[in-house]
Amino acid sequence: MDASSAALMTFGVAALLTSWVLLLVVSWKEDYAWGLCAVLLPPFAYLYGLFRLDKAGQALLVAIVGWVLIGLA
């Protein structure tokens, strides 16, 4: 793996981690049960984000950017 793809992979994973933390914050503010599910089962955090695009749209956009960066690596 060369340096550019390693950097893209690192930034992609960092963006995914950031989006998950943003989704945790939004889901905990909305409801305790969603926040607990988002902590224990991270895919549910993204499922919550799809249902609540008005509140979690920015976090989903960060996740999409992360997947694009990983795909480019």
C-alpha positions as CSV (number, residue, x, y, z in Angstrom):
1,M,0.0,0.0,0.0
2,D,1.5,3.3,-1.0
3,A,1.3,6.5,1.0
4,S,-1.6,8.1,-0.8
5,S,-3.9,5.1,-0.4
6,A,-2.9,4.7,3.2
7,A,-3.7,8.4,3.8
8,L,-7.1,8.1,2.0
9,M,-7.9,5.0,4.1
10,T,-6.9,6.7,7.3
11,F,-9.0,9.8,6.5
12,G,-11.9,7.6,5.4
13,V,-11.9,5.6,8.6
14,A,-11.6,8.8,10.6
15,A,-14.6,10.3,8.8
16,L,-16.7,7.2,9.5
17,L,-15.7,7.3,13.2
18,T,-16.6,11.0,13.3
19,S,-20.0,10.4,11.7
20,W,-20.8,7.6,14.2
21,V,-20.0,10.0,17.1
22,L,-22.2,12.7,15.5
23,L,-25.0,10.1,15.2
24,L,-24.5,9.1,18.8
25,V,-24.9,12.7,19.9
26,V,-28.0,13.3,17.8
27,S,-29.6,10.0,18.9
28,W,-29.0,10.5,22.6
29,K,-30.5,14.0,22.3
30,E,-33.6,12.5,20.6
31,D,-34.3,9.5,22.8
32,Y,-32.5,7.4,25.4
33,A,-33.4,4.1,23.7
34,W,-32.0,5.2,20.3
35,G,-28.8,6.4,21.9
36,L,-28.4,3.1,23.7
37,C,-29.0,1.1,20.5
38,A,-26.6,3.3,18.6
39,V,-23.8,2.6,21.2
40,L,-24.4,-1.1,21.4
41,L,-25.1,-1.7,17.7
42,P,-23.5,0.9,15.4
43,P,-25.5,0.0,12.3
44,F,-28.6,1.0,14.1
45,A,-27.1,4.5,14.4
46,Y,-27.1,4.8,10.6
47,L,-30.6,3.3,10.4
48,Y,-31.7,6.0,12.8
49,G,-30.0,8.6,10.6
50,L,-31.9,7.4,7.6
51,F,-35.2,7.8,9.4
52,R,-34.3,11.2,10.8
53,L,-32.6,13.0,7.9
54,D,-33.7,16.3,9.2
55,K,-31.5,15.9,12.3
56,A,-28.9,13.5,11.3
57,G,-28.3,14.4,7.6
58,Q,-24.9,16.0,8.3
59,A,-23.6,12.9,10.0
60,L,-24.8,10.7,7.1
61,L,-23.0,13.1,4.7
62,V,-19.8,12.7,6.6
63,A,-20.3,8.9,6.5
64,I,-20.7,9.0,2.7
65,V,-17.5,11.0,2.4
66,G,-15.7,8.5,4.5
67,W,-16.9,5.6,2.3
68,V,-15.9,7.5,-0.8
69,L,-12.4,8.0,0.6
70,I,-12.1,4.3,1.5
71,G,-13.3,3.4,-2.0
72,L,-10.7,5.6,-3.6
73,A,-8.0,4.0,-1.5
